[in-house]
C-alpha cells in the first residue's frame, strides 16, 4: 500500500493541497483547489497505519461507495475519489456555512430556535432516507448548514445503503456509532431502521434545549445498554423554558421502542414546524424519570428480548406517508365533501401508519385590502378552521395522526402545491368540481395541482349516480 506525503503546496490526483481544516481519529480533511473548478472543495484522506486501525479503512470504503450515489442540497456534492492500494481520497464540495456543533456549545437555546434547527435536520434525514441510506452517526459535528439555511449531512463512514453491502455489520460485532447519540437498536446490532436516526436527532434536540446529554457519554457496552431500560430526565425538569410541546416531541424521539417514535423524519419535521398541532400525551407532563422499579422491569424485559426484525429503508417509508387532503368547504360543496371524505377513509383503512394533514384555502384578493372578517365581524380564518375540523370529525383519526391548516392566498392551486412541497407530502387527495365552460377555459384548481404537484395525486369527483363513485388516480405526471 502506497501512502503519499501530503503537505500544503503538494498535489494529489490533480488537486493542489492547501491546508488542514480538520483532523480526527479516522480521517484528515484538507482544503484543495483545481484550476478548472471554482467551487470550494475539501479532500478527505483516511488515517491508517498498516496492520491496525481497520475501522478507518472500512469506514472510508463505506463512504467511497455511498457518497457518489447521493444527490441534493442536503449532502455535499461528490467530485472525485481514489481507492486503495494507492493513496485513497474523496474530494467533495466544501460547505462553508458552519456546523451544528458550534451552536451546541451555546446550549440551552430558545425553544423556537431548537425547533427550526430540528426541522431542518429532519428534512435532511428524510431526503437521505428516500435515497435508501441510513446515516447511523447523526451528531452535531456531522451536521453543517449552507449559507442558504439547509442542513447538510456529512461523514457516511458508518452509514448503511439498502442496495449495497453493509461492511460495518459484516466486519464488526460491536455497536458502531457515537456513544452519546447511538440508538437502542444499534446497541442490539440492528442497522436497518430509519428511526435510529430519529432517536439520534432526539438526543441532539434534548442537548440543544437543556445543555446536557440525555444518557450521558457512556464508555462501554454496559453504559450503552442502559438506554434500553433507563429513561432520561424530562427536558422540562432541567429547563423550565422548554414548552410542553417540545418535551412531547423530544421524548417521543427517545422512546426505546422504534414503533413509539415518529414513523419518519418527515413526520418529525412536520411536528417541529407545526407545534400548535402537536398532540400532548403524558410525555408532555412528565416531571421526572421513571422510578427504580420501573427501570428494573425494563431491564428484565431487555434481558429476555429476542432478535429484532430487520427490514429496509424504502419498505418502511412506504408505510408512513404524509397524506394531504385538500377540502373545499364553501357552501354548495357538501356532496363533493362527503365523497372526498369517503375516499380518504378508504385510503386510511389501508395506510395504518399514515399521517393526514387537512388543508383548505381561503382565497384572498390579488389586489386590494383583505380585512379577514365577514359582514358580521367574525374572523374568517377561524371559521374556515372550525369547518375543516367539522369535515374531518367523522373520520375518527387519532389526534396525533391528523392536523388542520387554513392557507390564505390569491392562487389556491399554487398555495396547495407549495404546502405539499414544504411538508414532504407524498400523496394529495383533492376534489374536482363539476365541469363548466368557464372552468375548462381557465383551468380548475385540481388540474393545476395535478400538473404541478411533487407527488402522486388522487382526484375525486362527485358520484354520477347514488351507488357509483368515480375517482381518478393519477401519478406524478398526472392528467386533470
C-alpha positions as CSV (number, residue, x, y, z in Angstrom):
1,X,0.0,0.0,0.0
2,X,1.4,3.4,-1.1
3,X,1.0,6.4,1.2
4,X,1.8,9.8,-0.4
5,X,3.2,12.6,1.7
6,X,0.7,15.4,1.9
7,X,1.6,19.0,2.8
8,X,0.5,22.5,1.8
9,X,1.6,23.1,-1.8
10,X,1.8,19.4,-2.8
11,X,-0.6,17.8,-5.3
12,X,-2.7,14.6,-5.3
13,X,-5.0,13.4,-8.0
14,X,-4.8,16.7,-9.9
15,X,-5.8,18.7,-6.8
16,X,-3.5,21.2,-5.1
17,X,-3.3,20.7,-1.3
18,X,-3.9,23.9,0.6
19,X,-4.2,23.4,4.4
20,X,-5.6,21.1,7.0
21,X,-9.1,22.1,8.1
22,X,-9.9,19.1,10.3
23,X,-8.0,16.2,11.9
24,X,-10.0,13.4,13.5
25,X,-9.4,9.8,14.7
26,X,-10.4,8.3,11.3
27,X,-9.5,11.0,8.7
28,X,-7.9,14.3,7.9
29,X,-9.7,16.9,5.8
30,X,-7.7,19.2,3.5
31,X,-8.9,22.2,1.6
32,X,-7.9,21.8,-2.1
33,X,-8.2,23.6,-5.4
34,X,-8.1,22.7,-9.1
35,X,-7.6,25.1,-11.9
36,X,-10.8,24.1,-13.8
37,X,-13.1,24.3,-10.8
38,X,-14.3,27.3,-8.9
39,X,-16.4,25.8,-6.1
40,X,-14.8,25.4,-2.7
41,X,-13.6,21.8,-2.2
42,X,-12.2,19.6,0.5
43,X,-10.3,16.3,0.3
44,X,-10.9,13.6,2.9
45,X,-8.0,11.3,3.5
46,X,-8.3,8.3,5.8
47,X,-5.9,8.0,8.7
48,X,-4.4,4.5,9.0
49,X,-1.2,2.6,9.6
50,X,-0.6,-0.8,8.0
51,X,-1.8,-3.5,10.3
52,X,-4.1,-1.6,12.6
53,X,-6.9,1.0,12.8
54,X,-9.0,-1.1,10.4
55,X,-12.2,0.8,11.2
56,X,-10.9,3.9,9.4
57,X,-10.2,1.9,6.3
58,X,-13.6,0.2,6.4
59,X,-15.4,3.5,7.1
60,X,-13.6,5.1,4.1
61,X,-14.7,2.2,1.9
62,X,-18.3,2.7,3.0
63,X,-18.2,6.4,2.2
64,X,-16.5,5.7,-1.1
65,X,-19.5,3.5,-2.1
66,X,-22.3,5.7,-0.8
67,X,-21.3,9.4,-1.3
68,X,-21.2,9.2,-5.2
69,X,-24.8,7.9,-5.2
70,X,-26.2,10.8,-3.2
71,X,-27.7,14.0,-4.7
72,X,-29.4,17.1,-3.5
73,X,-28.9,20.1,-1.2
74,X,-28.7,18.0,2.0
75,X,-25.4,16.3,1.1
76,X,-22.1,17.6,-0.1
77,X,-21.5,17.3,-3.9
78,X,-19.2,14.4,-4.8
79,X,-16.4,15.4,-7.1
80,X,-13.7,12.7,-7.3
81,X,-12.1,9.8,-5.4
82,X,-9.2,7.3,-5.4
83,X,-9.2,3.9,-3.8
84,X,-6.6,1.6,-2.4
85,X,-3.8,0.4,-3.0
86,X,-2.6,3.9,-3.8
87,X,-3.3,7.0,-1.6
88,X,-7.1,6.9,-1.1
89,X,-9.1,10.2,-1.0
90,X,-12.5,11.6,-1.6
91,X,-12.9,15.1,-2.9
92,X,-16.2,16.8,-2.2
93,X,-17.9,20.2,-2.0
94,X,-16.9,22.3,1.0
95,X,-19.9,23.6,3.0
96,X,-18.8,26.9,4.5
97,X,-21.9,27.8,6.5
98,X,-20.9,26.4,9.9
99,X,-21.7,23.3,11.9
100,X,-24.4,22.4,14.5
101,X,-21.5,21.6,16.9
102,X,-20.9,25.3,17.1
103,X,-24.5,26.0,18.1
104,X,-24.5,23.1,20.5
105,X,-21.8,24.8,22.6
106,X,-24.3,27.7,23.1
107,X,-27.0,25.5,24.6
108,X,-29.5,25.8,26.1
109,X,-31.1,27.6,23.1
110,X,-34.6,29.1,22.9
111,X,-37.3,26.5,22.0
112,X,-38.3,28.2,18.8
113,X,-34.7,28.1,17.6
114,X,-34.4,24.4,18.6
115,X,-37.5,23.6,16.6
116,X,-36.2,25.4,13.5
117,X,-32.9,23.6,13.7
118,X,-34.5,20.3,14.3
119,X,-36.9,20.6,11.4
120,X,-34.0,21.4,9.0
121,X,-32.1,18.4,10.1
122,X,-35.2,16.2,10.0
123,X,-35.8,17.2,6.4
124,X,-32.2,16.4,5.5
125,X,-32.6,13.0,7.1
126,X,-35.8,12.3,5.2
127,X,-34.1,13.2,1.9
128,X,-31.3,10.8,2.8
129,X,-33.7,8.0,3.7
130,X,-35.5,8.4,0.4
131,X,-32.2,7.7,-1.2
132,X,-32.1,4.3,0.6
133,X,-29.4,5.5,3.1
134,X,-29.4,5.4,6.9
135,X,-26.8,7.8,8.4
136,X,-26.4,5.9,11.8
137,X,-24.0,8.6,13.1
138,X,-26.1,11.7,13.5
139,X,-24.2,14.0,15.7
140,X,-23.8,17.8,15.9
141,X,-20.4,17.6,14.3
142,X,-21.8,15.7,11.3
143,X,-24.4,18.4,10.5
144,X,-23.4,21.5,8.6
145,X,-25.6,24.4,7.3
146,X,-25.4,26.0,3.9
147,X,-25.5,29.8,3.9
148,X,-28.9,29.5,2.4
149,X,-30.0,27.6,5.5
150,X,-30.4,24.0,4.5
151,X,-28.9,21.3,6.8
152,X,-26.2,19.2,5.2
153,X,-25.3,15.7,6.5
154,X,-21.6,14.6,6.2
155,X,-19.5,11.7,7.2
156,X,-21.1,8.5,5.8
157,X,-18.4,6.1,7.1
158,X,-20.8,4.3,9.5
159,X,-23.8,4.5,7.1
160,X,-25.8,1.8,5.5
161,X,-27.2,1.7,2.0
162,X,-30.1,-0.6,1.2
163,X,-28.7,-1.6,-2.1
164,X,-25.0,-2.1,-1.1
165,X,-23.1,-4.4,1.2
166,X,-23.2,-3.3,4.9
167,X,-19.4,-3.6,5.5
168,X,-19.7,-2.4,9.1
169,X,-22.1,-5.1,10.0
170,X,-20.1,-7.7,8.2
171,X,-16.8,-6.9,9.8
172,X,-17.6,-5.8,13.4
173,X,-19.7,-7.4,16.1
174,X,-19.7,-4.3,18.4
175,X,-22.2,-1.4,18.1
176,X,-20.8,1.2,15.7
177,X,-21.7,4.8,16.3
178,X,-21.0,7.8,18.6
179,X,-21.8,6.6,22.1
180,X,-23.8,9.6,23.3
181,X,-26.1,9.6,20.2
182,X,-26.5,5.9,19.3
183,X,-30.0,4.3,19.2
184,X,-31.1,1.3,21.3
185,X,-31.5,-0.9,18.3
186,X,-27.9,-0.1,17.1
187,X,-26.8,-1.3,20.6
188,X,-28.5,-4.5,19.7
189,X,-26.7,-4.6,16.3
190,X,-29.7,-3.7,14.2
191,X,-28.7,-1.2,11.4
192,X,-31.7,-1.2,9.2
193,X,-34.3,1.1,10.8
194,X,-34.5,4.7,9.7
195,X,-36.0,5.6,13.1
196,X,-32.5,5.1,14.5
197,X,-31.6,8.4,13.0
198,X,-34.7,9.9,14.6
199,X,-33.5,8.7,18.0
200,X,-30.1,10.4,17.4
201,X,-31.8,13.6,16.4
202,X,-33.9,13.4,19.6
203,X,-30.6,13.3,21.6
204,X,-29.5,16.4,19.7
205,X,-32.8,18.3,20.4
206,X,-32.5,17.3,24.1
207,X,-29.0,18.6,24.2
208,X,-29.9,21.9,22.5
209,X,-32.8,22.7,24.9
210,X,-31.1,21.5,28.1
211,X,-27.4,21.8,27.5
212,X,-27.0,18.2,28.7
213,X,-26.9,14.7,27.1
214,X,-30.0,12.6,27.9
215,X,-27.9,9.4,28.6
216,X,-24.5,10.9,29.3
217,X,-21.5,9.8,27.4
218,X,-21.0,6.1,28.1
219,X,-17.6,4.5,27.5
220,X,-18.5,0.8,27.4
221,X,-21.1,-1.7,26.3
222,X,-22.8,-1.7,29.7
223,X,-23.2,2.1,29.6
224,X,-24.6,1.9,26.1
225,X,-27.2,-0.8,27.1
226,X,-28.6,1.5,29.8
227,X,-30.7,3.4,27.3
228,X,-32.7,0.2,26.7
229,X,-34.2,0.5,30.2
230,X,-33.1,3.8,31.7
231,X,-35.0,6.9,30.6
232,X,-33.6,10.4,30.7
233,X,-34.8,13.2,32.9
234,X,-37.6,15.1,31.1
235,X,-36.2,18.3,29.4
236,X,-38.6,20.5,31.5
237,X,-37.0,19.2,34.7
238,X,-33.7,20.7,33.5
239,X,-35.0,23.8,31.7
240,X,-38.3,25.3,32.7
241,X,-38.4,27.3,29.5
242,X,-38.8,24.1,27.5
243,X,-42.5,24.2,26.3
244,X,-44.6,21.0,26.8
245,X,-45.0,20.5,23.0
246,X,-41.2,20.4,22.6
247,X,-40.8,17.9,25.5
248,X,-43.5,15.8,23.9
249,X,-41.6,15.7,20.6
250,X,-38.2,15.0,22.2
251,X,-39.3,12.2,24.5
252,X,-41.2,10.6,21.6
253,X,-38.0,10.6,19.6
254,X,-36.2,9.0,22.5
255,X,-38.6,6.1,23.0
256,X,-36.8,2.8,23.3
257,X,-39.2,1.0,21.0
258,X,-38.9,2.4,17.5
259,X,-42.6,1.8,17.0
260,X,-43.3,4.5,19.6
261,X,-41.2,7.2,17.8
262,X,-42.2,9.2,14.8
263,X,-42.7,7.0,11.8
264,X,-40.5,9.0,9.5
265,X,-38.2,12.0,9.7
266,X,-40.7,13.9,7.6
267,X,-43.4,13.4,10.3
268,X,-40.9,14.7,12.9
269,X,-40.2,17.7,10.7
270,X,-43.9,18.4,10.4
271,X,-44.3,18.3,14.2
272,X,-41.4,20.7,14.7
273,X,-42.8,23.1,12.0
274,X,-46.3,23.0,13.5
275,X,-46.0,23.0,17.3
276,X,-49.7,24.1,17.7
277,X,-50.7,20.8,16.1
278,X,-48.6,18.5,18.4
279,X,-50.9,16.2,20.4
280,X,-49.8,16.3,24.0
281,X,-49.7,13.0,26.0
282,X,-48.3,12.0,29.4
283,X,-44.8,12.7,28.0
284,X,-45.5,16.4,27.9
285,X,-46.4,16.4,31.6
286,X,-43.6,14.2,32.8
287,X,-41.6,15.9,35.6
288,X,-39.1,13.2,36.5
289,X,-37.7,9.9,35.1
290,X,-39.3,6.6,36.0
291,X,-38.6,5.1,39.4
292,X,-36.2,2.3,40.2
293,X,-38.8,-0.5,39.9
294,X,-40.0,0.6,36.5
295,X,-36.4,0.6,35.4
296,X,-35.8,-2.8,36.8
297,X,-38.8,-4.2,34.9
298,X,-37.5,-2.7,31.7
299,X,-34.1,-4.3,32.5
300,X,-35.6,-7.8,32.8
301,X,-37.6,-7.2,29.6
302,X,-34.3,-6.3,27.9
303,X,-32.6,-9.4,29.2
304,X,-35.4,-11.6,27.7
305,X,-35.6,-9.7,24.4
306,X,-35.1,-11.9,21.3
307,X,-33.7,-10.9,17.9
308,X,-35.2,-7.7,16.4
309,X,-36.6,-8.0,12.9
310,X,-34.7,-6.2,10.2
311,X,-36.0,-4.5,7.0
312,X,-35.2,-1.9,4.5
313,X,-35.5,1.9,4.5
314,X,-37.7,2.1,1.4
315,X,-40.2,-0.5,2.6
316,X,-40.5,1.3,5.9
317,X,-41.1,4.7,4.4
318,X,-43.8,3.3,2.2
319,X,-45.8,2.5,5.3
320,X,-45.6,6.0,6.9
321,X,-46.6,8.6,4.3
322,X,-47.9,12.1,4.9
323,X,-51.2,12.4,3.1
324,X,-52.7,15.8,2.3
325,X,-56.4,16.2,1.6
326,X,-57.5,19.5,0.0
327,X,-61.0,20.3,1.2
328,X,-63.4,22.8,-0.4
329,X,-65.6,23.9,2.4
330,X,-67.6,26.6,0.5
331,X,-71.4,26.3,0.6
332,X,-72.9,24.1,-2.0
333,X,-69.9,21.6,-1.9
334,X,-71.4,19.2,0.6
335,X,-71.8,16.3,-1.8
336,X,-68.2,16.6,-3.0
337,X,-67.0,16.9,0.6
338,X,-68.8,13.7,1.5
339,X,-67.3,11.9,-1.5
340,X,-63.9,13.2,-0.6
341,X,-64.2,12.0,3.0
342,X,-65.1,8.5,1.8
343,X,-62.1,8.4,-0.4
344,X,-59.8,9.5,2.4
345,X,-61.4,6.9,4.7
346,X,-60.6,4.1,2.2
347,X,-57.0,5.2,1.9
348,X,-56.6,5.3,5.7
349,X,-58.1,1.9,6.0
350,X,-55.0,0.6,4.1
351,X,-52.4,3.1,5.3
352,X,-52.4,2.2,9.0
353,X,-49.4,4.4,10.0
354,X,-50.0,7.4,7.7
355,X,-50.4,10.9,8.9
356,X,-53.2,13.1,7.5
357,X,-53.0,16.8,7.0
358,X,-56.3,18.5,6.2
359,X,-55.9,21.7,4.2
360,X,-58.3,24.3,2.9
361,X,-57.6,27.6,1.2
362,X,-59.2,30.9,1.9
363,X,-58.8,32.8,-1.3
364,X,-57.7,36.4,-0.8
365,X,-57.8,39.3,-3.2
366,X,-54.8,39.7,-5.5
367,X,-55.1,43.4,-5.3
368,X,-56.9,45.3,-2.5
369,X,-57.5,45.1,1.2
370,X,-58.4,41.9,2.9
371,X,-60.0,42.5,6.3
372,X,-60.2,38.8,7.2
373,X,-63.7,39.2,8.7
374,X,-67.2,38.6,7.4
375,X,-70.0,41.2,7.3
376,X,-70.7,40.4,11.0
377,X,-67.1,41.0,12.0
378,X,-66.3,37.2,12.6
379,X,-62.8,36.0,11.9
380,X,-62.8,34.1,8.6
381,X,-59.7,32.1,9.3
382,X,-61.2,30.7,12.5
383,X,-64.5,29.9,10.7
384,X,-62.6,28.0,8.0
385,X,-60.6,26.1,10.6
386,X,-63.8,25.1,12.5
387,X,-65.4,24.0,9.3
388,X,-62.3,22.0,8.3
389,X,-62.3,20.2,11.7
390,X,-66.0,19.5,11.4
391,X,-65.4,17.9,8.0
392,X,-62.8,15.6,9.4
393,X,-64.6,14.6,12.6
394,X,-66.4,11.5,11.1
395,X,-63.0,10.1,10.0
396,X,-62.2,9.4,13.7
397,X,-58.5,9.6,13.1
398,X,-56.4,9.8,16.4
399,X,-55.3,13.4,17.1
400,X,-51.6,12.5,16.9
401,X,-52.1,11.5,13.3
402,X,-54.1,14.4,11.9
403,X,-53.6,18.2,11.7
404,X,-55.5,21.1,10.2
405,X,-54.3,24.1,8.2
406,X,-56.0,27.1,6.6
407,X,-53.9,28.7,3.9
408,X,-54.6,32.2,2.7
409,X,-53.6,33.0,-0.8
410,X,-54.9,34.5,-4.1
411,X,-54.0,31.4,-6.0
412,X,-55.3,28.2,-4.3
413,X,-53.6,25.8,-6.5
414,X,-50.2,27.4,-6.1
415,X,-50.7,27.5,-2.3
416,X,-51.6,23.8,-2.1
417,X,-48.6,22.8,-4.2
418,X,-46.2,24.9,-2.1
419,X,-47.6,23.4,1.1
420,X,-47.1,19.9,-0.3
421,X,-43.5,20.6,-1.3
422,X,-42.6,22.2,2.0
423,X,-44.1,19.5,4.2
424,X,-42.9,16.4,2.3
425,X,-46.4,15.3,1.3
426,X,-46.4,12.0,-0.6
427,X,-50.0,11.8,-1.7
428,X,-52.6,14.5,-2.3
429,X,-56.3,13.8,-2.3
430,X,-58.4,16.6,-3.9
431,X,-62.0,17.1,-5.0
432,X,-62.9,18.3,-8.5
433,X,-66.0,20.4,-9.0
434,X,-68.4,19.7,-11.9
435,X,-67.1,21.0,-15.2
436,X,-68.3,24.2,-16.9
437,X,-67.3,26.2,-20.0
438,X,-65.6,28.8,-17.8
439,X,-63.7,26.2,-15.7
440,X,-62.5,24.4,-18.9
441,X,-61.2,27.8,-20.2
442,X,-59.5,28.9,-17.0
443,X,-58.3,25.6,-15.7
444,X,-59.5,24.0,-12.5
445,X,-57.6,24.0,-9.2
446,X,-57.5,20.2,-9.2
447,X,-56.0,20.1,-12.7
448,X,-53.3,22.7,-11.8
449,X,-52.4,20.7,-8.7
450,X,-52.1,17.5,-10.7
451,X,-49.8,19.3,-13.2
452,X,-47.6,20.9,-10.6
453,X,-47.6,18.5,-7.6
454,X,-44.3,16.9,-6.4
455,X,-46.1,13.7,-5.6
456,X,-49.0,11.4,-6.6
457,X,-52.5,12.9,-6.7
458,X,-55.9,11.4,-6.4
459,X,-58.7,13.5,-7.9
460,X,-62.1,12.6,-6.5
461,X,-65.3,13.5,-8.4
462,X,-68.9,13.6,-7.3
463,X,-70.8,10.3,-8.0
464,X,-72.8,10.2,-11.2
465,X,-75.4,8.0,-9.5
466,X,-76.4,7.3,-5.9
467,X,-74.4,4.0,-5.9
468,X,-71.4,4.8,-8.1
469,X,-68.4,6.8,-7.1
470,X,-65.6,7.5,-9.5
471,X,-62.1,8.7,-8.5
472,X,-59.3,9.4,-10.9
473,X,-55.9,8.2,-9.5
474,X,-53.1,10.0,-11.3
475,X,-49.4,9.5,-11.0
476,X,-46.6,12.0,-10.8
477,X,-47.1,13.5,-14.3
478,X,-50.9,13.4,-13.8
479,X,-53.8,14.5,-16.0
480,X,-56.7,16.7,-15.0
